[in-house]
Amino acid sequence: MKKVTILGSTGSIGVNALQVIEKSKDYQVIGLSAGSNLKLLKEQIYKFSPEYVSLFDERYYKDLKKIVPSRIKILKPGIEGITEMASLSAADIVINSLSGAVGLLPLLASIKSSKKIALANKEPMVIAGGQIMEEAQRWGAEIIPVDSEPSAIFQCLNGISRKEVNKKVNRIFLTASGGALYKYEGDFSKIKPEQALKHPNWKMGKKITIDSATLMNKGFEAIEIKNLFAIDFEKINVIIHPQSIIHSAVEFMDNSVLAQMSNPDMRLPIQYALTYPERNESPVKKIDFFKLSRLDFLKPDFKKFPCLKIAFDCAKKGGFYPAVMNAANEIAVNYFLAGKIFFTDIPIIIDKVLSLNFGKGDYLPKLAEVVEIDSWAREKTKEIIENKVGIRDKLED
């Protein structure tokens, strides 16, 4: 029986992961880490009886101590507790489903503990993917992507080493549903958070759903894939596929294409990350090809969704650019969700921060430098927003 810890157990990935584990006799949950959802964490504790629990939000730490049985060890609140959870010696597998760059230090802790890591936290791979893969090789850690599209590419590339991938692969077809707004023809500045959160195919956390609506999430995944598989960025092609049946595809040197297909359900890539290299029976509904009337494929509209172009530009520049972009995006998305900026302000704000003087591209920063530039970019983004919030002409200057 494999022992599993889940970072972000109350988020959508964490909840789905627990559903997969609950139906299997092969895994035991020994650690649960949540952000602030104390009510759901309590239910999970009593259902799965972990040995360790942590809560990121310090405001509810005293309340957590009141509801946790004495046999369970409560780790420190904040990043310290999550990082300790990520490196527990008793754990065989760490499911990292944290949201944002906060997952970087826990990911590194898991890597240095030589864990098998089921990774759904793409932001660390965006801001420091090259360095992370070097550390994984150094410590013998195994990183398996959980998001459906990177998982699909991982499956299609099975058996091909990172050293051989550019020789054997012509193109990567990274599919995107288009999010909640791809067919929207109205004024994007009028879009409310509740509209952008209505994803047609997937039920996800708020931050990633907004990133899907701006197509920034697909830019993140393109950078993640570049770093995970050491593939030349020019070989990555984003394709809008509204049905979300083909989760991505790979064209090889002989022009043959392998694609991974399934009904859109996150339990499948989560289960595959847990069982790899084996496959188990799945609760996911089988594809009925006779009910598939059509599969559509469209080119992405970079003008309509400027965040995707920003991500591609930052990927090509390298250096600090992806980290600054990610930090600015996180802050801007939070302000949009709070109703303090327009949907169309998100790319404008990111561009503003990227225009500041923070260092050159084409440089592989040290991890400590990435952490420092991430903090700097967050503060600069807040300054820009707080000084110009709601003033559209100034934001667009």
N, C-alpha and C positions, 0 to 999 in steps of 0.2 A: 504493500500500500504506500503510495507516494504522499508525502506531506506537503501541503500547499498553504502559502500565505497570500492574501489578496490586499493590495494597496488600492484603496478606492472601492471598498466593498459595497457601498450604498449607491454608487453611480450605476449607469445603465450597463456598462461592461461587467462590473462587479456582481450585479444582480443576476445577469445572464450566466456568468461563470458559476455562481452558486447553484443555479438551476441545473447546469450540466453536471456539476459535482454531485448534487443530490441524487441523480439518477444512476450514478456509477458507484461501484464498490471498490474502485481502484484508488480513490483519493480520500485524504483526511484533511480537513481544514484545521490548521493549528494557529493561524493568525489572521485577524481582521483589523483593517485600518480604514477609518472613515474621515470625512471632512467635518461636517457639522450635523448630519442627520442622526441625532441621538435615538430617535424613536425607532427608525429602521435598524440601526446598529443593535439596539437592544433585542429586537426580534431575531436578528441573525445570530447573536450570541447564544440565546436560549435554544435555537434550532440546531446550531452546528457545534456548540461547546468547544470553542477554541481555547488554546492555552495562553494566548497573548492577544491583547486588544490595545489599539491606540486611536486617539482622536486628535485631528489636526487643530481644530478650533478650541483654543484655551478657555473660552467663555463657558464651555459646557463640561470642562474637565471634572469639576466637583460633582456635577450631576452624574457623570459617568461612574465615578467611584461609588455612588450610592446604589447603582443598579447592577453592578458586576459582581458575580459570586466571588468569594474570597479565594477560591482555587485558581482563578484566572489572574495572570499578571498584567497590570495596566502599565503600559510604557508611557514615557513622558509626552506631554502634548507638543504640538508643533512639528517642525521638520525633524527634530532630534528623535522623536518616537517613531516616525515613519521610516527614518533611515535605519534605526535599530531593527525595526520589523523587516526591512528589506534584506537584512543580512543575518537573520536567525540561523544558527548552525543546524538546527533541527529540520529546517525546510529543504525540500528537494526542488520545489518549483515556486517561483515568485510570479504572480500575476500583477503586473504594473499597469493599472488602469487610472492612474492619476491624471489630472487635467492641467496642462500648462507646463512651464519650465520648472515648476516646483518639483517635478519628478526627476530632475537631473541628478541630484545628490543621492536619492534612494536608488536610482538605477546604477550609479557607480558603485554604491555599497553592495548591491547584489552581484555586480560583475566581479568585484574584488573578493567576494565570497564564492566565486566560481559556480554560480547557480545556473539552472535552466530558467530562462526568463521569458514569459509570455508577455510581449510588450504591446500595449495598446496606447501608451503615452508617447505620441509621435514628436512632441515639441523638443525633447532632448536630442532626438535624432536630427532635428532640423538645425538646432543651434550649435551642436557639437558632434555630429554623427561620425565624422572621420576619426576624431579622438576616441569616441566611445568604442568603435569597432577595433581600434588598436588596443584599447584596454581589454576588450573581450578576448582578443587573441592572446594577449599577454597572460591573462588569468584563467584561460580555459573555460570561459563562460559561454553559454549557448543562448543566442537571442532569436526568438521566433516571433514574427509579427502576428498580431491578432486582428488588426483592422482588415476588413474583407478584401480590399484591393491589394495591399502589400502581401497578405496571406496568399492570395491567388497567384501572384508573381512568384512567391516563395515555392509554391507547389509546382508551378510550371518549370521552374529552374532546378527542381530537385535533382541532385547528382552533379550539378555544374558548380565548380569552385569559383570563388571571387576572382581568382587569377585568370580563369578561362572565359569569364562571362562576356567580355568585350569582343573576344575572338569568335565566339559561337553565337552571339545574339545580334541580330540586325536592328530590331526595334522592340520597345516595350509599349504596349497599348494599355494605358492607365485609364480605366473607365470612371466616369462620374455621372451620378444621377442628374445633376444640374441643380439639386437642392429645391427649396421651396419657390424660387423666383425665376427659374430659367425661362419660363414661358410668359412671365409677367411683362406687360407692355405699358404699364402706367408710369407715373412719376416715382422714381425710386426714392426721392427725398421724402416722400409721404409714407413710406413703408414703416409700419409699427413693429415692435419686437414680436408680438403675437403672430403676425403674418410671416415673418422670417423664420419663426420656430415651427411652422407647419410643414415638416419634411414629408414628402409623398410616400417614401418607402421605408425609412428607418426611424426607430425611436431611440434618440440619443440624448446626451446632456445638452444643456443650453449653449454652452460655448462652442462646442463642435458643430451644433446645428446652425448657428449663425455663420461659422466659418464655411459650412457647406453652402449656405445661401449666398455668400460673397465669392464662392469658389476658392477662397484662400486655403481651405482644407485640402483641395486637390493640389495646390501649389506645395503645401507642406508635405503631402504624400510623395510628390515627385522628388523633393529633396531627400526625404526619408529613404526612398527607393534607391536613389543615387548612392547614398552612404551605406545602406545595408548591403547592397550587392556589388558595389564598386563599378557601377555601370556608367558609361559616359552620358552626361546629362542630355546631350543632343539626340540620344537614342530614345528618350522618353517622350511619348506622344499622348496627350490628354484627349480623350474622346467622350463626348456626352452620350450616355446610354440610359435614357429615362427609365427603362424597365428594371434596371439593376439585376439582371439575370446573369450576364457575363460580368464577372467581377474584375477581370483584367485578363490580358493575353500577352504571349511572347512570340515574336517572330524570330526564327533561328536562321543561321547562315544559309540553309538550303531553301529558305523562303517558306518553310512549313510553319504553321501557327498552332500553338497550343493555348487553349483557353480554359479557365476554371469557371464552371457554371453551377448555380444553385439558386433556389428561391432566397430572397433577401432575409436572412436571419442570422444575427450575430452569434448564436450558439454554435453554429457550425465551425467558423474559424477559431473560436475559443476552444472548442473541443479538440480540433486538430492540433492546436498549439500544445495542449496538454498531452495528447496521445502520441505526437510525432516521435518516431517515423511510422507508427502504426495508425490504423483507422478503426474506429468503433462505430456501432450502429448509432444513428442520430435521431433526435426528435424532430428534426427539420423535415417539413413536408417535401415529398418528391416532386420534381418537375414533371408536369404533364405537357409534353411537347405538342399534343393535339389541341391544347387550349391556348398555346402561345400564338396569337394571330400574327404578331410581328415583333421584330427586334430592331429598334432604330439606333442609328449612329450619326452624330452630328459634330461638326467642328465647334470648339469653344469660342465664344464671343469675348475677345480680350477687351474690347471697348466697353461693352456692357458690364463686364465684370473685371475692372482694373486690378483688383487684388491678385488675380491669377497672373497677370503680367508682372506685377511687382515681385511676386514670388519667383517667377522664372528669371527675372533680371538679377535678383539677389543670389539665386543659385549659381548663376554664371559668374558673378563678381566674386563670390566666396568670401573668405576672411570673416570680418565681423558682421557683414551685411545680413545673413540669415538670422543671427541672434538679435540684432537691432530690430529687424522686421517683426520677428516673433513677439518681442516684448511690446513694441508699439501696438501690434494687433491685439494682444491680450487686453491691454488697458483700454483701447478704443472700443473693443467689443463689450467690455464691462460697462463703459459709459453709455453705449447704445442700449444695452439691456435695461439700464436704469432710466432710460428715456431722456438722457441729457444731451445727446447728439443725434444727428440724422444718420440714417443708414449710409447715405452717400458721403458722409464725413469720414467714415472709417478709412478708405484708401487715401483720402486727402491728408489725414493726420499721419498715417504711416509714411507717406511721401515726405511730409514735413520733417519728421524725425530722421529719415534716411538722408535728407539733404544736409544735415548737420555734420560737423567735422568730428568724426570718431575713429578714423584710421583707414588704412587702405584695404582693398580686397586682395585676392590671390595670395592669401597667407593663412596658414593653419594655426590659429591661436592656441595657447595653452588653456587648459580647462579653467584655471584660476582667472585668466583674462576673460574668458567667456562669462563667468559668473559676475565679474566686475562690470563688463559692458552691458549685461542684461539689467543690472540694477540701475546703471546710468540711463539707459534707454527708457526705462519705466518712469523715472523721475522727469526726464525731458518730455515724455508724452503727456504726463499729468500737467506739467507747466503749460504746454501748448493748448491743451483742452481747457484748463481752468481760466486761462487768459482770454480765450476766444470762443468759449462754449456758446453755441447758438448763433454766432455771428457769421453767417455764411460767406459774406464777401471777404472777410478777413481770413477765414480758413482757406479760401481759394486763392488768396494773393500769391 
